[in-house]
Amino acid sequence: MPFPSDPPRKPVSSIPEADELFRNASPNPDRLGCPPREVLEELARHERPINDSWLDHLAECSPCYQEFQTIRAQLEKRTFGRRLWIAAAAIAFVTLCGLWLFRWTRVGVPERREARAPGTGEVVVATLDLRRTSPLRGEGALPSEGVPVIPKGRTHLRILLPVGAEPGSYLVEIRGDGGTVMASASGEAMIVDFVTTLVVDVDTAGVEAGSHRLAIRHEEESWREYSVRVE
């Protein structure tokens, strides 16, 4: 037996001439022997067996046949509207997922969105992704390849902190040999698209180009250092 949500089948007769015949050939103005409306609704929803005696009655009673066809048309309209709503909801869900994925993938891409002309003092906007970068251990030589890059000059820097980093106040320093502080900044980190993001304004104009240590400290916690390049 079909489910109630299945689309209604074709009318009893899909031939226009026969449909017209069933509608008008058997008038029954007094509705003698007619079933209650509930039976016609069950027939329209295919909830009664194919050999149900009331199906024979439809062929012999034009008023019941007309009411049956009206019920079927209403069912078809409701079914179409429900499926249209489901399709619209599915499209909206896929669109939202796509937007979220787009924002998530973009947040992990280092970028320099503004070019800085030499000598103009323009601010460079850049992203430094530390989510897959391990802190330095000890005072060994700094790697020079495959490390995050900080632009040289006045920089509006967005730092994507490692997974598990807490939001709050942070201090940032760029250190040279022997721990000399060559530039420093402070800022507030917030959770943005599930990533702890720290935004600071730092001036690296006086920092020599090359490999350096980026030291970051969250409030009263200890410093953590990462290898970066200034260029």
N, C-alpha and C positions, 0 to 999 in steps of 0.2 A: 504493500500500500504506500503511495507517495507521502512524503512528509507535508504538513500544512504549509511550510515555507516554500515548497516547490511551486514553480510557475504554473498557473492553471493550464489545463489542456485546451485543445481546440473546442469550440462549442459542439453541442450534440451533432449539429449539421454545419459543415463549413461551406456548403453549397448555397449561394444566395437565394436561389429559387426555393430550395427546400426550407431554408430558414424562414423565408416569407410565408411559406405554407404552414409551418408549425406555429407561427405567430398568429395566424388569422383563421385557419381552417376549422378549428375546434373551439368555438366560443363557449364559455361556461360562466355566464354573468353571475349566477348564484354561487359559484365556486363549490359545487357539490362534489363531495368525495376528495377534496383537495387536502394535501398534507399541510401541517403547520410550517411556518417560515424556517424553523430550525432544520427541518428535513431538507428543504431546498438548499440551505447553506451547507449542510453536510454533503449533499450531492455535488455542489459546486466545488467543494474542497476535496472531492474524491475520497470521502471518508466512509462511503458505503460500497458494498461489492458491486461488480459490474452487472450482476443478475438481479439487482434490487428491483422490486416490483414498482417502486415509485418512478423509475426511469421510463417504464412503459406509460405511466400516467402523463409524463411530460409530452409524449407524442400525441396524447388524446385530449390535452387541456391547454389551449392557447394562453390563458392568463398565467398558469403556472410556468409554462415555457418562457413567457416574457419576463416574469419575475426571476426565474432561474438565470436567464441571460444577463439581466441587470446585476444580479449578485456576482456573476462571473466577471463582469466588466469592472465592478468595484474592487474585487480581489486582485485583478490584473493591475489596476492603477496603484493599489497599496503596495503590491509586490515590487513594481517598478520604482516607486518612490523610495522604498526601503533599500533596494539595491543601489539606487543612485546616491543615497545618503552614505551607505557603506563605502562606495567607491570614492566619494569626496573625502571621507574621513581617512581612507587609506592614502590618498594622494597628499593630504595635509601632513600625515605622519611621515611619509617618505621625504617630503620637502623639509620638514623640521630636522629629520635625521641628517639629510644632506647638508643643511646649514651648520649643524653642530659639528659634523665631520670636517667641513671646510674650515671652520674657525679653529678646531683642534689641530689640524695639520698645519695651518698657517702660523699658529703660535709657536711651533717648534722649529721654524725656519729662520736662521739668522738673517738679518736684513740691514741694509743701509738705505733708508728711504729718501734721504736728501744728500745731494752732492755738495761738497764744501769747496768753494773756490779759494785757492791759496791767498792768504792775506786779508780775506774779507771778514773773518771772525764769525762766519755763519755756524749755526749749531747743527751738528750731525745727529740724526736719530738712528740708533742701532739696537740690535738685540743680541744678547750674549747668552747662549744656551749651555747651562752647566748640568743639565739633568742626567747626562751620561758621562760626566767628567768626574774622575775620582780625585779626592784631595791629595795634595803632595805629602810625602812622608820624609821628614828630615831636610837636610840642606844639600842634597845631591844636585847634579847638573839638571837644568831645565830642558825638557824636550822642545824642539823647535818646529816640529811638523805635527799637523793634525790637532792643533790647539785652538781654542776660541780667539777671535781677534777683536781688539778694541780700537776704534778709529783714533787717529791722532788729532787733537784739537778739542774744542768745546763739544761735549757729547751728552746728549740726552739718552741715557743707557737703560735699557730694559733687561734685567737679568732674570732668566728663568732658573730658579734655584733647584737643587737636587730633590728627588722624591722624598717626602717626609719632612721637608723644611717647614718650620713654623712661620706663620705670619707675624708681623710686629716690626719693631724698630731694628735697623741694621746699620752697622758701620762698614765702610768699604775703603780699602787702601790698595794702592798699586806700589809694590815694593821692589827695590832694586837689590844689588849686591849688599850683603851684610844687613839686610832688613831696613835699609834706608827708605823712608816714605817719600815717594815722589809725587803722589797725588792722593787725595782723600775725598770722601763724600759720605753722606748719610741719607737714609730714606726709609719709607714704610713699605713693607711687603704685604701683599694681599693675595687671596686666592682668586685667580682669574681662569675660568674654564678648567678648573681642577688642577691648576698649576700655580705654585707659590711664586709670585712675580714681584720682584723688587725693582723700583724705578728710582734712579739717582741721576743727578747732573754732575758730571765730573769733567775737569779740564786737564787733558793730557798733552797740551801744547808743549810743556816743558819736560815731558818724559821722552827719553831717548827711544827711538824705534828699535824693536827687537823683543826678545823673550823676557818676561817679568813674572812676578808673583802677584796674583790678585788675592788679597786677604779679606775675608768676610766674617763678621761677628754678629750674632743675634743677641741683642741686649747684653745680658751678663754672662753669656756662654763664652767658651774659648774660641780663639781665632781658627779659621780653616783657610788654607791656602790652595790656590789652583794656578796651574800654569796658563798664561795668556801671552798673546803677542800684541804689541802696539805698533800700528803701521798706518 
